[in-house]
Amino acid sequence: MKTVRPKPLGAGTERLHLTAEEDFVLARIDGNLTVRDLVALTGIAEPRVEQIVSKLASEGAVTLEGYDAPSGYLPEVGSGPSLPDDGETTSLADFAAALGMDPSAFAAGESKKRAAVEAPVHEARVESRSNYPPPATSEFPEAMPEDVPSVLAKVSAADELIELGPGDEAPTDELIELGPADEVSNEEEAAADAEEDEEAVVLKEQDYRKLYEAQFHPLPVDARVGHAKIAHGPDLLALCLDADARVIAAILENPSTGLAHVRLIAFWHRTGVGLEMVTRRQEFLRDLLVERRLLRNPMAGDTVIGRVMASKRLFQTYKIAIDRDVPELTRTKARGYLRKKYQSAPPEERADLVLRTEGRCLIYMTGCAFDAKMTQILCGKPYNSVLFIQNLAKFSATPPALLAHLMKQPFVRKSAPLKKLLLQHPNMPGDVKRQQ
């Protein structure tokens, strides 16, 4: 009987006179779980679960598909043998016909009662039996056979009656572990939301382009400037796609202009004058999306790039200098700002840049040197990164003290290629070479 799958028939529990434990087992029968699954789910002993399922089958609450009971089999709970199950419930009219009485007297009343009782019972059976395991975001269904407080009270009463073994767990839904297919990570949800938002933004920008081409593009420049000063809503967003710098200046004077309009201008506008007008206001430059779109705009000039780079720290400037989404001309200018900032940055910030990039930044530091404070900070740390040691060995301005510190590292002593590469550096101290 372990592999038998009991299937609920939707009978009302109020006429079955079930105990709290039996009602607890019946509430978890959904037609997909075997008797073995019910044992694992409820935490009740297997003989007791089989006994309860047999009683429910005899009382017409469930049907046992694929299970043939032995002849003369009677459930151990004191109930009589089950009636043959033909998929329907025996009516009073059928009993009357079997006794030789007129069944028509019972047929009308039975049909009304069945229409009033069976329909809600059927809905309650479908809604109240959830699949195992329940989803992580499951909620109580709208239609339930009983009020939620009464169901919870019966479940708690069943928990008190069940005797748990040392290795058993309480039969509550909260302790059921969800499988991998039922778990949705926050990262996946965030990624899906970001994709939907980006698609929505693209569709809106396409709508603004259609509006601009149909309503504003045929107008002369002076008319578009006049509209840009007083427009609002979709009309103002559509005018942000204008290619004339005078229209952009009028949009920035409009009191309704916000970050959404500036982001469109930073992405679509293609004149250096219009982009320079955007960077005049620091509240716009503080927006990361406006800043990123300005840097990726191929028409961003020296003034625009300089204003964006002015507030950047050394490591942030390096990230812009290697960003592949930024045009090559902008990256070249960012490298120039990187060298300038390196010369004036404090030693702690310069040492942090070298450590965080594992020396990759040194390829852009031609003509730069390490001061005493920066060398002291770098010499106070152990190293076991092959890339970091190789980059320092290839940098022509690596100080002798740092090279001697690298030669003392156990990681370098065990690696003959790294040791040879460091010894070839022109700044390697002579006493270190003689000791090798």
LUMMARDO-976222 format. One record per residue (C-alpha): residue in three letters; x, y, z. Coordinates in steps of 0.001 Angstrom, whole numbers, plus 524288, in hexadecimal, padded with zeros to 5 digits. Each point is the difference from the previous one (the first is absolute). Example, Ala and Ser with C-alpha at 12.3 -4.5 7.8 and 13.67 -1.06 7.14 Angstrom:
<nodes>
ala|8300C|7EE6C|81E78
ser|8055A|80D70|7FD6C
</nodes>
This chain:
<nodes>
met|80000|80000|80000
lys|80BD6|808E7|800BE
thr|7FF22|8039E|7F184
val|7F145|80231|7FFBF
arg|7FBFF|80DF5|7FCB4
pro|7F388|803BF|80765
lys|7F765|8095D|7F86F
pro|7F668|8090D|8070C
leu|7F1B8|7FF21|7FC09
gly|7FBD0|80D24|8058B
ala|7F6FA|7FAC3|80A86
gly|7FC77|8099E|80AB5
thr|80825|7FE0F|80C33
glu|7F4D8|803E7|80902
arg|7F8AC|7F333|7FD6E
leu|80BE9|7F729|80145
his|80209|8024B|80E95
leu|80ED0|7FFD1|7FEBD
thr|809A6|8021C|80AE0
ala|809BE|80B0E|7FF3F
glu|80AB0|7F67E|7FBF1
glu|7F7C0|7FA11|7F530
asp|7FBF4|80D6B|7FB1D
phe|80E6C|803CF|8000B
val|8034F|7F484|7F702
leu|7F41E|80265|7F738
ala|803FF|80E3D|7FE1F
arg|80CDF|7FB84|7FA05
ile|7FA6E|7F616|7F65E
asp|7FFD1|805FC|7F251
gly|80058|7F441|7F6E7
asn|80EA0|80147|7FD0B
leu|805E0|7FB3F|80CDA
thr|801A5|7F1B8|80342
val|7FE0E|7FA63|80D8E
arg|80EC3|80030|801B6
asp|80028|80E81|7FC94
leu|7F54B|8028B|809FC
val|8082C|7F943|80A6C
ala|80B94|808C7|7FCF5
leu|7F785|80C24|7FF0C
thr|7F806|7FE54|80C71
gly|809FC|7F94A|808A1
ile|7F603|7F5D6|80452
ala|803B5|7F1A8|800DA
glu|7FDA2|7F846|7F3A1
pro|7F648|7F5FF|805D2
arg|7F7E9|80B1A|80574
val|7FFD6|80725|7F2CE
glu|7FBA8|7F39D|7F906
gln|7F562|7FE42|80A3E
ile|7FB2E|80DFE|7FE27
val|8002C|7FEE8|7F118
ser|7F857|7F355|800A4
lys|7F5CD|8065D|808A1
leu|7FEEA|80BC0|7F6E4
ala|7FE43|7F6C6|7F47E
ser|7F55A|7F866|806FD
glu|7F8B9|80C84|80363
gly|80060|804F3|7F1FE
ala|80957|80B4A|8028E
val|80ACA|7FA9F|7F735
thr|80195|7F570|7F5CE
leu|80BAA|7F6D3|7FF13
glu|803A9|7FED2|7F1BB
gly|80759|7F3C0|7FC28
tyr|7FE18|7F955|80D2E
asp|7F850|7F389|80183
ala|7FCAC|7FD0A|80E11
pro|8001C|7F191|803D7
ser|7F2F2|7F92F|800EB
gly|7F92C|801F4|80CDC
tyr|8091C|80B48|8033C
leu|7FAE4|8092D|80A55
pro|806EC|80C7A|80481
glu|80562|7FFA6|80DB2
val|7F914|80C5C|80422
gly|7F2E4|7F982|80225
ser|7F919|803E5|7F378
gly|7F8AF|7F688|7F734
pro|80459|7FB74|7F27F
ser|80023|80A83|7F5B7
leu|7F551|800E3|7F5C3
pro|80383|7FE11|7F1B9
asp|8050E|80CD7|7FA94
asp|7FA65|80372|7F29E
gly|80468|80E2C|80093
glu|7F2AC|80505|804F6
thr|7F986|8019B|80D53
thr|7F416|7F77F|802E4
ser|7F3B7|80861|80129
leu|7F3C2|7FE84|8083B
ala|7F84C|7FD03|7F3A2
asp|808A2|7F420|7FD81
phe|7FD94|7FAFF|80DC9
ala|7F15D|80214|7FE4A
ala|7FFCF|7F852|7F349
ala|807A7|7F4F2|80677
leu|7F5EB|7FF5E|80AF8
gly|7F47F|7FFDE|7F682
met|7FBB5|80DE8|802E3
asp|7FCB2|80ACA|7F655
pro|80CED|806D9|7FCE4
ser|7F985|80C11|7FA04
ala|7FCCD|8053C|80D7D
phe|80E87|800B9|8032F
ala|80556|803F0|7F2AD
ala|7FBB1|80E6E|8004A
gly|80513|802B4|80D9A
glu|80C98|7F8A2|7FD6B
ser|802E8|807A2|7F383
lys|7FE62|80D0E|80714
lys|80875|7FBA8|80B3C
arg|80A7A|7FAD8|7F6D5
ala|80044|80CC4|7F84F
ala|8017C|807BD|80C9F
val|80A46|7F72C|80657
glu|80824|7F940|7F5A1
ala|803F2|80C2A|7F855
pro|806A2|80752|80B5A
val|805AB|7F336|8051C
his|80640|7FD67|7F2D3
glu|805E5|80DAB|7FF7D
ala|804E6|7FED1|80DE9
arg|80687|7F2F2|7FCE4
val|80729|80596|7F456
glu|80445|80C55|806F6
ser|8038F|7FA07|80D22
arg|808C7|7F50A|7FB09
ser|80CEA|805BF|7FBED
asn|80AAF|7F868|7F928
tyr|80BE5|7FB87|80771
pro|808DA|80738|8022F
pro|7F874|80D05|80104
pro|805BD|80BAD|7F88B
ala|807EC|80A0D|80777
thr|7F5F7|80ABD|7FDA2
ser|7F3C3|7F7E7|80280
glu|7F44C|806DA|805EA
phe|7F322|7FB3D|8059E
pro|7F620|7FDC5|7F502
glu|7F3D7|80803|7FF3A
ala|7F6F0|7F434|801D3
met|802E1|7F6CB|80B3D
pro|7F7A5|7F568|80633
glu|8015C|8061A|80D61
asp|80474|80CB0|805F6
val|80E93|801A1|80124
pro|8000F|80102|80EFA
ser|7F88A|7F32F|80165
val|80943|7F8FE|7F6BC
leu|80BC9|8051C|8075C
ala|7F9D3|7FBF1|80CE2
lys|7FE0D|7F221|7FAF9
val|80DEB|7FF3B|7FB07
ser|80553|804A8|80D08
ala|7F766|7F613|80707
ala|80529|7F550|7F71C
asp|80DE4|80414|8031B
glu|7FD3F|7FE45|80E74
leu|7FA3E|7F258|7FE07
ile|80AFB|7FAC0|7F780
glu|80B2E|7F9CD|80743
leu|80CAD|80336|7F925
gly|80C00|7F781|8004A
pro|80DC3|80508|80290
gly|802D4|801BE|7F17B
asp|7F285|804AB|7FBED
glu|7FC5F|80DEE|7FD0A
ala|7F37E|80731|802EB
pro|7F5F7|7FE05|7F51D
thr|7FE72|80E31|7FC2E
asp|80096|805E0|7F283
glu|80A55|809A4|80464
leu|80A0E|7F528|8017F
ile|7FE92|7FAD5|7F226
glu|80C3E|80313|7F838
leu|7FDDE|8056D|7F280
gly|806C0|7FA16|7F45C
pro|8090C|8078A|7F6EF
ala|7F522|801E0|7F60A
asp|7F788|80701|80A0C
glu|80A62|80996|8047D
val|801E6|80CD5|7F8EB
ser|80C14|80775|803BA
asn|7FFA6|80E9D|80217
glu|80A90|801BC|7F605
glu|7F7F0|7F98F|7F54C
glu|7F43A|8084C|80381
ala|80830|80C5C|7FFBC
ala|805E1|7FC4D|7F2D8
ala|7F291|7FD25|7FA49
asp|7FAAF|80CF9|8051C
ala|80BB9|80747|7FA49
glu|7FDDE|7F9B5|7F2AD
glu|7F196|80371|80040
asp|80304|80E11|803EF
glu|80A20|8015D|7F54D
glu|7F6AF|7FAA0|7F5CA
ala|7F57D|80944|804BB
val|80965|80B8B|7FEFE
val|803AE|7FC3A|7F218
leu|7F1BB|7FF0B|7FC03
lys|7FCFD|80D3D|80617
glu|80B81|8064F|7F90F
gln|7FB22|7FA5B|7F32E
asp|7F2B1|805EE|802A5
tyr|8065A|80D26|802D9
arg|8077C|7FF08|7F32F
lys|7F357|7FD92|7F890
leu|7F997|80B80|806DA
tyr|80B70|808E2|7FCEA
glu|80074|7FC24|7F1A0
ala|7F158|801DE|7FE5B
gln|7FDD4|80C86|807C3
phe|80CA1|807CF|801B9
his|80987|7FC3A|7F54E
pro|7F8B2|80759|7F519
leu|8001C|80C9C|8080C
pro|80ACD|80A38|7FEA4
val|80A5A|80160|80A89
asp|7FA08|80C2C|80621
ala|7F2D5|7F93A|8015E
arg|8065A|7F429|8065D
val|80755|808EB|80968
gly|7F332|80687|803C8
his|7F986|7F2E4|80262
ala|80BAF|7FB36|80804
lys|7FEA9|80B4C|809B6
ile|7F1B8|7FD2F|80367
ala|7FE0A|7F19D|7FC9D
his|7FDE6|7F55E|80A21
gly|7FD20|7F17C|80096
pro|8025E|7F7C7|7F3BA
asp|801F2|80C1E|7F778
leu|80B8F|8047C|80826
leu|805EC|7F259|7FFE3
ala|7FE81|7FF66|7F143
leu|806DE|80D2B|7FE5B
cys|80BB7|7FA86|8077C
leu|80310|7F851|7F389
asp|8020F|80C89|7F84F
ala|80D51|80167|7F98C
asp|800EE|80EE3|8015B
ala|80764|80572|80BBC
arg|7F6BE|80BB5|80111
val|7F490|7F6D1|80296
ile|807FE|7F916|80A7A
ala|802F4|80D1D|8067B
ala|7F168|80334|80008
ile|7FCD9|7F2B7|80610
leu|809C1|8025F|80B05
glu|7F940|80D03|802C3
asn|7F2B9|7F956|80113
pro|7FBE5|7FEA3|80E62
ser|7FA40|7F285|7FD17
thr|80D31|7FA63|7FBFA
gly|804E4|7F4CC|8087F
leu|80994|7F4BC|7FFBE
ala|7F7CE|7F84C|7F637
his|80177|80AE1|7F5FB
val|80E8B|801DB|80296
arg|8026E|7F163|7FE64
leu|7F9AA|80040|7F29E
ile|8083C|80BB4|7FC07
ala|80CA2|7F9BF|804E2
phe|7FD43|7F3A6|7F83E
trp|7FA73|8053F|7F320
his|8056A|80DAB|7FE34
arg|80BA8|8010A|7F6E1
thr|80586|80DB7|8016F
gly|80ABF|803B6|80978
val|7F93F|80CF3|80310
gly|7F370|7F97C|8047F
leu|80746|7F60D|80858
glu|8081E|80AD6|8060E
met|7F371|806E8|80424
val|7FBD8|7F3D1|8075F
thr|80CB7|7FF72|807CD
arg|7FE76|80DFB|804EC
arg|7F6BE|7FB64|80AA4
gln|80620|7F778|80A73
glu|7F311|7F9CA|803F8
phe|7FF86|7F99C|7F29A
leu|80E18|7FB38|800AF
arg|7FD6C|7F963|80D09
asp|7F6C5|7F672|7F93E
leu|807A3|7F3BA|7FC5E
leu|7F7CE|7FD1B|7F3EF
val|801E2|80DC3|7FAB2
glu|80E98|7FEEA|8028C
arg|8010D|7F2B2|7F958
arg|7F856|8047F|7F416
leu|80847|80C3F|7FEA3
leu|80C84|7F7F9|80033
arg|7FAAD|7F671|7F5EB
asn|7FB83|80AEE|7F713
pro|809F3|80100|7F4E2
met|7FE23|80ED8|7FF29
ala|8042C|802A1|80E02
gly|80ADE|80A21|7FF66
asp|80B37|8037F|80900
thr|7F774|80918|80812
val|7F5AD|7F598|80255
ile|809FA|7F578|80368
gly|80784|80947|808CE
arg|7F3DE|80388|807D3
val|7FC5D|7F1B1|8017C
met|80DD6|7FC29|8042F
ala|801AB|80B50|80985
ser|7F8FA|7F92E|80B36
lys|8054D|7F256|7FD54
arg|809CB|7F91D|8089D
leu|80BB5|7F8D7|7FAA2
phe|7FA10|7F278|7FF3E
gln|7F357|80502|7F9E2
thr|807E4|80722|7F5AA
tyr|8074A|7F364|7FCF9
lys|7F325|7F8BC|7FE37
ile|7FB9C|80A16|7F601
ala|80D23|7FF04|7F8FF
ile|7FE12|7F160|7FDAB
asp|7F13B|7FFF1|7FD9C
arg|7FD9D|7F9A8|7F2BB
asp|7F2AE|80687|7FEBD
val|806AA|80D46|7FFD7
pro|80524|804D0|7F2C0
glu|80E9C|7FE83|7FDE7
leu|80226|80EBC|7FF4E
thr|7F960|801C9|80D39
arg|8080B|7F4F2|805CE
thr|80C82|80650|7FB2A
lys|7FC34|80CD5|80670
ala|7FC77|7F8BF|80C82
arg|80DA4|7FA0F|8006D
gly|805B7|80D9E|7FF6A
tyr|7F797|803FD|80B97
leu|8044D|7F385|806E0
arg|80E62|803BA|7FF35
lys|7FD0F|80DCF|804AA
lys|7F826|7FB31|80B92
tyr|80AAB|7F610|8032D
gln|80A17|80AB6|80170
ser|7F7A0|807C1|80987
ala|7F95F|7F4D7|8074C
pro|80447|7FC59|80DE1
pro|8090C|7F41F|80182
glu|7F54E|7F7C9|8064B
glu|7F70F|801CB|7F44A
arg|80ABD|7FCDC|7F654
ala|803E2|7F3B7|8076E
asp|7F1BB|7FBEB|80099
leu|7FED3|80179|7F144
val|80BDF|7F755|7FD90
leu|7FB48|7F5A2|80986
arg|7F1DC|7FFB7|7FB5D
thr|803D3|7FEDC|7F1B7
glu|80B32|7F655|802C0
gly|8092A|8093E|7F8E7
arg|7F7F8|8009D|7F372
cys|7FF40|80ECE|80137
leu|80EEA|80120|7FEA9
ile|7FEFF|7FE68|7F14D
tyr|7F9C4|80D97|7FF78
met|809AC|8061A|809BC
thr|80B38|80279|7F6C6
gly|80896|80AA6|805DF
cys|7FA21|7FE6D|80DA9
ala|807AE|7FB7E|80BED
phe|7FDF8|7FA98|80DAC
asp|802F5|80919|80B51
ala|80590|7FB87|80D15
lys|7F2E9|7FF70|80704
met|7F99C|7F802|7F546
thr|80BB0|7F6B8|7FFAE
gln|7FF31|7FE41|80EAD
ile|7F181|7FC7E|7FF1A
leu|80272|7F5FB|7F545
cys|80B9A|7FA12|8072A
gly|7F7AF|7FD7E|80BF4
lys|7F766|7F5B6|7F964
pro|80268|7F1C5|7FBE5
tyr|7FD93|7FC2E|7F1E2
asn|7FC9F|7F341|7F944
ser|7FA1D|804E6|7F336
val|8076F|7FC83|7F3B1
leu|7F9A7|80B03|7F832
phe|80331|80A46|80A39
ile|80E5B|7FBEF|800D4
gln|8014E|7FF6B|7F131
asn|7FA44|80D9C|7FE38
leu|80939|805C6|80A2B
ala|80B92|7F8F3|7F9D1
lys|7FC9D|805C3|7F2A3
phe|7FDE1|80DDE|80518
ser|80C71|807A9|7FDF9
ala|7FDF6|80910|80BC2
thr|7FE4B|7F56D|80A56
pro|808A9|80441|80B81
pro|80B46|7F735|804A8
ala|7FA32|7FE5E|80D9F
leu|7F36B|7FA53|7FA64
leu|80791|7F6C4|7F718
ala|80811|7FB2B|80B96
his|7F363|7FDF8|807B5
leu|7FA4D|7F7EA|7F4F0
met|80C2C|7F772|7FF88
lys|7FDF7|7FC8D|80E5F
gln|7F258|7FAD5|7FDC9
pro|7FEC4|7F11B|80197
phe|7F765|7FFAC|7F408
val|80AEC|805EF|7F7B0
arg|80A81|7F72B|805B4
lys|7F866|7F412|7FB8F
ser|7FE33|8053E|7F22D
ala|80C48|80057|7F7AF
pro|7F9C2|807AF|7F4A4
leu|7FB76|80AEA|8091C
lys|80D33|8008A|806AE
lys|806E8|800FB|7F2E6
leu|7F6B2|80AA8|7FB5D
leu|8026B|8083A|80C31
leu|80ECD|7FE4F|7FF4D
gln|7FFCE|80573|7F21C
his|7FA24|80CE9|80499
pro|80A0A|80B1A|7FF0E
asn|7FC48|8054B|80D83
met|8029F|7F326|8070C
pro|80A0E|80276|80ADD
gly|80D5E|7F9F6|7FDB4
asp|800D4|7F948|80D4A
val|7F343|7F8DF|7FD32
lys|8056F|7FB35|7F305
arg|80C6B|7FAFB|80676
gln|7F847|7F840|80A01
gln|7F8DF|7F871|7F574
</nodes>
